């Protein structure tokens, strides 16, 4: 249950002169999570397999230089904000005002823009028990968003091998907020081949279909009879190359699932199991959506921790969230945060072995 503030890791290009710190969270089982203030990101996550062997199960780099590379790597482990996922055309209207954001994903805005929350240095401090609290002030107009937004992310590693992530934010102007974590998981161990044999369950009867730019059409489509039906345990590789327009648009799975929810508290959203190691990851969240992504854009050009090559589909992401493009989709749950109100969200990744 020990929290150790590690030595300074260096300085980030977007915050010159500001040190980057690492915080190591440990529990009584021997599990460990390392969190960096650069991007408030998960750098390592070590969990046991069925034999009790610990492996690091998230993609990333051995040092800060990897995260600062050009072109930038794909958000490994980072906190995403102000808005996780895509906003069509990089524009949205709020209170009668049209706001223009960076078009950093073709014609669209992705994951907070050119310098989103993943590319800034947060302020870290030790929390209660094995936890660390990260805070960041996103100033009015940053990346085109309105309002001075104070954001907080708390990571806690429990003795039940849970990584709990609690988000909160307040703003002095009406704004939009959709925070998530972008960890890339491979339950066999980072860099240990593809994840096509991992078995997935997603508690969702519907998903949000997209156009070729991966922007939601606004429809909520039933998963019945589609490659998106994960209501029963299904290996990722079974239908990932199905002849389906939605699969073609994403190059695999890169879609938001509409979670079946009974209320607003933490509920089970998904589970993933690796038959080889026995590791199981359950995802609990207060969010209405889950972006399931299968590393389709990894291409073998990135060398990660220990020199491991990250090839296509070497990991999966389960990003708990509000829906993509919600500010432009009136049928979707709102992502508006009113001035003076408090944004709160919680996600738990629970690990076990069988």
C-alpha positions as CSV (number, residue, x, y, z in Angstrom):
1,X,0.0,0.0,0.0
2,X,3.1,2.2,-0.3
3,X,3.2,5.3,-2.5
4,X,6.7,6.4,-3.6
5,X,7.4,9.6,-5.4
6,X,10.2,8.7,-7.8
7,X,13.0,10.9,-9.1
8,X,12.4,13.5,-11.7
9,X,12.1,12.0,-15.2
10,X,12.9,15.1,-17.2
11,X,11.2,18.1,-18.8
12,X,8.4,18.1,-21.3
13,X,8.7,20.1,-24.5
14,X,5.3,21.8,-24.1
15,X,6.1,22.8,-20.5
16,X,9.8,23.8,-20.7
17,X,11.5,23.9,-17.3
18,X,8.7,22.0,-15.6
19,X,9.9,18.7,-14.1
20,X,8.1,15.4,-14.9
21,X,7.6,13.2,-11.9
22,X,6.8,9.5,-11.6
23,X,4.7,8.1,-8.8
24,X,4.8,4.3,-8.1
25,X,1.7,2.7,-6.4
26,X,2.1,-0.7,-4.9
27,X,-0.3,-3.0,-3.0
28,X,0.1,-6.0,-0.7
29,X,-0.3,-8.5,-3.5
30,X,2.8,-7.2,-5.3
31,X,0.9,-5.4,-8.1
32,X,2.3,-2.1,-9.2
33,X,1.3,1.0,-11.2
34,X,3.5,3.8,-12.3
35,X,1.9,7.2,-13.0
36,X,3.7,10.1,-14.7
37,X,2.7,13.8,-14.4
38,X,3.3,14.2,-18.1
39,X,-0.1,13.6,-19.5
40,X,-1.3,12.2,-16.1
41,X,-0.6,8.8,-17.7
42,X,-0.3,5.2,-16.7
43,X,3.3,4.3,-17.6
44,X,3.4,0.7,-16.2
45,X,0.8,-1.6,-14.8
46,X,2.1,-4.9,-13.4
47,X,-0.4,-7.7,-12.6
48,X,-0.1,-11.4,-11.9
49,X,-1.1,-14.2,-14.2
50,X,-2.6,-17.6,-13.1
51,X,0.9,-18.8,-12.0
52,X,1.5,-15.6,-10.0
53,X,3.9,-14.2,-12.5
54,X,3.9,-10.4,-12.8
55,X,4.0,-8.7,-16.2
56,X,3.6,-5.2,-17.4
57,X,0.3,-5.2,-19.3
58,X,0.2,-1.7,-20.8
59,X,2.1,-0.3,-23.8
60,X,4.5,2.6,-23.3
61,X,8.2,3.7,-23.1
62,X,11.1,3.3,-20.8
63,X,11.8,7.0,-20.7
64,X,10.2,10.4,-21.3
65,X,11.9,10.8,-24.7
66,X,9.6,8.1,-26.2
67,X,6.5,10.1,-25.2
68,X,8.0,13.3,-26.7
69,X,8.9,11.7,-30.0
70,X,7.9,13.3,-33.4
71,X,5.4,12.3,-34.7
72,X,3.9,11.8,-31.2
73,X,3.0,8.3,-30.2
74,X,-0.7,7.3,-30.0
75,X,-1.7,8.5,-26.5
76,X,-0.2,5.5,-24.5
77,X,-1.7,5.5,-21.0
78,X,-2.7,9.2,-21.1
79,X,-5.5,11.2,-19.6
80,X,-7.4,12.6,-22.6
81,X,-9.1,16.0,-22.5
82,X,-10.8,18.3,-22.6
83,X,-12.7,16.1,-25.0
84,X,-11.9,12.5,-25.5
85,X,-12.7,11.1,-29.0
86,X,-13.8,13.2,-32.1
87,X,-15.7,16.4,-32.7
88,X,-16.9,16.8,-36.3
89,X,-15.2,19.5,-38.2
90,X,-13.5,20.8,-35.1
91,X,-16.6,23.0,-34.3
92,X,-19.4,23.1,-31.8
93,X,-21.9,25.6,-30.6
94,X,-22.6,26.4,-26.9
95,X,-24.9,29.1,-25.6
96,X,-25.3,30.5,-29.1
97,X,-21.5,30.8,-29.6
98,X,-19.6,28.9,-32.3
99,X,-16.3,27.5,-31.1
100,X,-13.5,26.4,-33.5
101,X,-11.0,23.8,-32.4
102,X,-8.0,22.3,-34.0
103,X,-8.6,19.9,-36.9
104,X,-5.9,17.4,-35.9
105,X,-7.6,14.2,-37.3
106,X,-8.3,14.9,-40.9
107,X,-11.1,17.5,-40.9
108,X,-12.0,16.6,-37.3
109,X,-10.9,17.4,-33.8
110,X,-9.5,14.4,-31.8
111,X,-8.6,13.9,-28.1
112,X,-8.4,17.6,-27.1
113,X,-6.4,19.0,-30.0
114,X,-2.8,19.6,-30.9
115,X,-1.7,20.0,-27.2
116,X,-4.4,18.1,-25.3
117,X,-4.2,17.0,-21.7
118,X,-1.9,14.2,-22.8
119,X,0.8,16.6,-23.7
120,X,1.0,18.9,-20.7
121,X,2.6,18.4,-17.3
122,X,0.1,17.9,-14.4
123,X,0.8,18.7,-10.8
124,X,1.0,15.5,-8.7
125,X,0.7,14.9,-5.0
126,X,0.3,11.8,-2.8
127,X,-3.2,10.9,-1.9
128,X,-4.7,8.7,0.8
129,X,-3.3,5.1,0.8
130,X,-1.8,3.9,-2.5
131,X,-3.0,6.9,-4.6
132,X,-1.9,9.9,-6.4
133,X,-3.8,13.0,-7.3
134,X,-3.1,14.9,-10.5
135,X,-4.4,18.4,-11.2
136,X,-4.2,20.7,-14.2
137,X,-5.6,24.2,-15.0
138,X,-6.7,24.4,-18.6
139,X,-7.0,28.2,-19.3
140,X,-9.9,29.9,-21.1
141,X,-9.3,29.5,-24.8
142,X,-6.8,26.7,-24.6
143,X,-7.1,24.6,-27.8
144,X,-10.3,26.7,-28.5
145,X,-12.3,25.6,-25.5
146,X,-14.1,28.2,-23.3
147,X,-13.6,28.6,-19.6
148,X,-10.8,28.2,-17.1
149,X,-11.2,24.5,-16.3
150,X,-9.6,23.0,-13.3
151,X,-9.3,19.2,-13.8
152,X,-8.3,16.5,-11.3
153,X,-7.5,12.8,-11.8
154,X,-7.0,10.5,-8.9
155,X,-5.4,7.1,-9.4
156,X,-5.7,4.4,-6.7
157,X,-4.3,0.9,-6.7
158,X,-6.3,-1.2,-4.2
159,X,-5.4,-4.5,-2.5
160,X,-8.0,-6.1,-4.7
161,X,-5.8,-5.4,-7.8
162,X,-8.1,-2.6,-9.0
163,X,-6.8,0.5,-10.7
164,X,-9.4,3.1,-9.8
165,X,-9.6,6.4,-11.8
166,X,-11.6,9.3,-10.4
167,X,-12.1,12.4,-12.5
168,X,-13.5,15.8,-11.5
169,X,-13.5,19.3,-13.1
170,X,-15.0,22.7,-12.6
171,X,-15.1,25.7,-14.9
172,X,-15.8,29.4,-14.6
173,X,-17.7,29.4,-18.0
174,X,-20.0,26.9,-19.6
175,X,-17.8,24.4,-21.5
176,X,-17.7,20.8,-22.7
177,X,-15.8,18.0,-20.9
178,X,-15.3,14.4,-21.7
179,X,-12.3,12.9,-19.9
180,X,-11.0,9.3,-20.3
181,X,-7.9,7.2,-20.0
182,X,-6.2,5.9,-23.1
183,X,-4.2,2.9,-21.8
184,X,-3.3,0.2,-24.4
185,X,-3.7,-3.2,-22.8
186,X,-2.2,-6.6,-23.7
187,X,-3.1,-9.1,-20.9
188,X,-0.3,-11.4,-22.1
189,X,2.2,-8.6,-21.4
190,X,3.2,-5.5,-23.4
191,X,4.8,-6.4,-26.7
192,X,3.8,-10.1,-26.4
193,X,2.1,-10.5,-29.8
194,X,-1.4,-9.5,-30.9
195,X,-4.6,-9.5,-28.8
196,X,-6.8,-11.4,-31.3
197,X,-7.1,-14.4,-29.0
198,X,-8.3,-12.2,-26.1
199,X,-12.0,-13.0,-25.2
200,X,-14.3,-10.0,-24.8
201,X,-17.7,-9.3,-23.3
202,X,-19.3,-5.8,-23.6
203,X,-22.5,-5.1,-21.9
204,X,-24.1,-3.2,-24.7
205,X,-27.1,-3.8,-26.9
206,X,-26.3,-0.9,-29.2
207,X,-23.3,1.0,-30.7
208,X,-23.0,4.3,-32.5
209,X,-22.2,3.7,-36.2
210,X,-19.8,6.1,-37.9
211,X,-19.0,7.5,-41.3
212,X,-15.7,7.1,-43.0
213,X,-14.1,9.8,-40.9
214,X,-15.2,7.9,-37.8
215,X,-17.8,10.5,-36.8
216,X,-21.0,9.1,-35.4
217,X,-24.0,9.3,-37.8
218,X,-26.3,10.1,-34.8
219,X,-28.0,6.7,-35.0
220,X,-28.0,4.1,-32.2
221,X,-27.7,0.7,-34.0
222,X,-28.6,-2.6,-32.5
223,X,-25.7,-5.1,-32.3
224,X,-27.8,-8.1,-33.2
225,X,-26.4,-9.9,-36.2
226,X,-23.4,-7.6,-36.5
227,X,-19.7,-8.0,-35.7
228,X,-20.3,-5.7,-32.7
229,X,-22.3,-8.2,-30.6
230,X,-20.1,-8.9,-27.7
231,X,-22.8,-9.7,-25.2
232,X,-21.5,-13.3,-25.0
233,X,-17.7,-14.0,-24.7
234,X,-16.1,-13.7,-28.1
235,X,-12.5,-13.7,-29.2
236,X,-11.5,-10.3,-30.7
237,X,-10.2,-12.0,-33.8
238,X,-13.4,-13.9,-34.6
239,X,-15.0,-11.0,-36.6
240,X,-12.4,-8.2,-36.7
241,X,-12.0,-8.6,-40.4
242,X,-15.7,-9.2,-41.2
243,X,-17.0,-7.7,-44.5
244,X,-18.9,-5.0,-42.8
245,X,-18.8,-1.3,-43.7
246,X,-18.3,-0.3,-40.1
247,X,-15.3,-2.6,-39.7
248,X,-13.9,-1.2,-42.9
249,X,-14.1,2.4,-41.7
250,X,-12.2,1.6,-38.5
251,X,-9.8,-1.0,-39.9
252,X,-11.2,-3.2,-37.1
253,X,-12.9,-2.1,-34.0
254,X,-12.8,1.6,-33.2
255,X,-16.3,2.3,-32.1
256,X,-18.4,3.6,-29.2
257,X,-20.7,1.1,-27.5
258,X,-23.9,2.3,-25.7
259,X,-23.6,0.6,-22.4
260,X,-26.7,-1.0,-20.8
261,X,-27.1,0.9,-17.5
262,X,-29.5,0.8,-14.7
263,X,-28.5,4.0,-12.9
264,X,-25.7,6.4,-12.4
265,X,-23.4,4.4,-10.1
266,X,-20.4,2.2,-11.0
267,X,-21.6,-0.7,-13.2
268,X,-19.9,-3.5,-15.1
269,X,-19.3,-2.4,-18.7
270,X,-16.9,-5.0,-20.1
271,X,-14.6,-7.9,-19.4
272,X,-11.5,-9.2,-21.3
273,X,-9.7,-12.5,-20.7
274,X,-6.5,-13.8,-22.0
275,X,-6.6,-17.6,-22.3
276,X,-2.8,-18.0,-22.4
277,X,-2.0,-16.3,-19.1
278,X,-5.4,-16.5,-17.4
279,X,-5.5,-12.7,-16.7
280,X,-8.9,-11.1,-16.6
281,X,-9.7,-7.4,-16.7
282,X,-13.2,-6.1,-15.8
283,X,-14.2,-2.6,-16.5
284,X,-16.6,-0.7,-14.3
285,X,-17.7,2.8,-15.0
286,X,-20.2,5.6,-14.3
287,X,-20.0,6.6,-18.0
288,X,-22.7,5.9,-20.6
289,X,-20.2,4.8,-23.4
290,X,-17.1,2.7,-24.0
291,X,-14.8,3.1,-27.0
292,X,-13.4,-0.3,-27.9
293,X,-10.3,0.1,-30.0
294,X,-8.1,-2.8,-31.3
295,X,-4.8,-1.0,-32.1
296,X,-5.5,-0.9,-35.8
297,X,-3.2,2.0,-36.4
298,X,-0.2,0.4,-34.7
299,X,2.1,-0.6,-37.6
300,X,5.4,-2.0,-36.1
301,X,7.3,1.3,-36.3
302,X,7.2,2.0,-32.6
303,X,9.6,0.3,-30.2
304,X,8.3,0.4,-26.7
305,X,9.5,-0.8,-23.2
306,X,12.4,-3.2,-23.4
307,X,12.7,-2.6,-27.1
308,X,9.4,-4.5,-27.8
309,X,7.9,-3.8,-31.2
310,X,4.3,-2.7,-31.2
311,X,2.7,-4.2,-34.3
312,X,-0.8,-3.9,-35.6
313,X,-3.4,-5.1,-33.1
314,X,-0.7,-5.5,-30.4
315,X,-3.1,-4.0,-27.8
316,X,-6.7,-3.0,-27.1
317,X,-8.2,0.0,-25.5
318,X,-11.4,0.3,-23.5
319,X,-12.0,4.1,-23.1
320,X,-14.9,4.8,-20.9
321,X,-16.6,8.0,-22.0
322,X,-19.5,10.1,-23.2
323,X,-20.2,9.6,-26.9
324,X,-18.0,11.0,-29.7
325,X,-19.3,14.3,-31.2
326,X,-21.9,14.7,-28.5
327,X,-21.8,18.5,-28.7
328,X,-23.2,18.2,-32.3
329,X,-25.5,15.3,-31.6
330,X,-28.6,16.3,-29.7
331,X,-29.7,12.7,-29.2
332,X,-26.5,11.8,-27.3
333,X,-26.0,12.3,-23.6
334,X,-24.8,15.9,-23.0
335,X,-21.2,16.8,-22.3
336,X,-21.9,20.4,-21.3
337,X,-20.5,21.5,-17.9
338,X,-22.2,24.6,-16.6
339,X,-20.2,27.2,-14.9
340,X,-19.9,26.5,-11.2
341,X,-21.1,22.9,-11.6
342,X,-18.9,19.9,-10.9
343,X,-18.0,17.2,-13.5
344,X,-17.4,13.8,-11.9
345,X,-16.7,10.4,-13.4
346,X,-15.2,7.2,-12.2
347,X,-13.8,4.1,-13.9
348,X,-12.3,0.9,-12.3
349,X,-10.1,-1.6,-14.1
350,X,-10.2,-4.8,-11.9
351,X,-7.7,-7.6,-12.5
352,X,-7.8,-11.2,-11.6
353,X,-6.6,-14.6,-12.9
354,X,-8.3,-17.8,-13.7
